[in-house]
Amino acid sequence: MSTTTTKSIQEIVNPVIETCRDGEAGFNAAAEAVSDESLKTEFFQYSRVRAGFAAALVSSLQRIGQSSSTNGSLAGAVHRGWIKLTMLKPGDNEHAVLAACESGEDSAIQAYTQAMRSPLPGVIAELVSNQFKIIKATHDRIRALRDAVQQK
C-alpha cells in the first residue's frame, strides 16, 4: 500500500474515530445530566458502544499497519456537534439533553456518510457500514425520545 493510499485511509477514518470519542464523552455527560434512571442507563450504554466503535476502528487501522492520529480539538468537537453535551449539568431538562444528543448524532451520521463515500479497504468499509447502521438507529431513537419528552 502506498503512502498516499495509507494517508488517505487515515484521513478518512480518523474523523470517524474522533466522532466516536466525542460521542462517548457526550453520552456520558448526558447520562450525568439527567435524573431519569432508564434514560441515564441508555446514555451510558450508548457511551460504551461509541468507545467500542472507536477501539474497533483503531484496531482495524493497526491491522493494515496504520495508526490513528486522533488528537481531537475543541474546535473539532464543536464542529462534530458534541460540545453542547460537555456543557450540560445535572438538572438540565431532558428535552435539552436529548436535543444536544441528537445534534451530536447528526454530526456522527455526517462523518460516517462521508467515510462511506470514500474508498476504504473491504474490512474497514464493512466495519464503518455496520457501525453506521447502529449510529442511525441510535439517532432515530434519540429523536423519538426527544419528541416524546417535548409532547409531555
JOWOGI-V921143 format. One line per field, one symbol per residue. ss: DSSP state (2 for helix, 1 for strand, 0 for the rest). psi: psi as a letter, one per 20 degrees, with the letter a starting at -180 (. if undefined). burial: b if it has 16 or more other C-alpha atoms within 10 Angstrom, else e. A space follows every 10 residues. Layout:
# JOWOGI-V921143
ss->???
psi->???
burial->???
This chain:
# JOWOGI-V921143
ss->0022222222 2222222222 2222222222 2220002222 2222222222 2222222222 2220000000 0002222220 0022220000 0002222222 2222222222 2222220000 0222222222 2222222222 2222222222 00
psi->prhggggggg hghghggggg hghghghggg hhiqhohhgg ggghghghgh ghggghgggh ghhjkrqqmo hrrggghghj iihhhijqqp iqqhggghgg ghgghghggg gggghhiqpq qggggggggg hghggghggh gggggggghh i.
burial->eeeeebeebb ebbbbbbbbb bbbbbbbbbb bbbbeeeebb eebbbbbbbb bebbebbbbb beeeeeebeb eeeeebbeeb bbbbbbebee eeebbbbbbb bbbbbbbbbb bbeebbeeeb eeebbeebbe bbeebbebbe ebbebbeeee ee
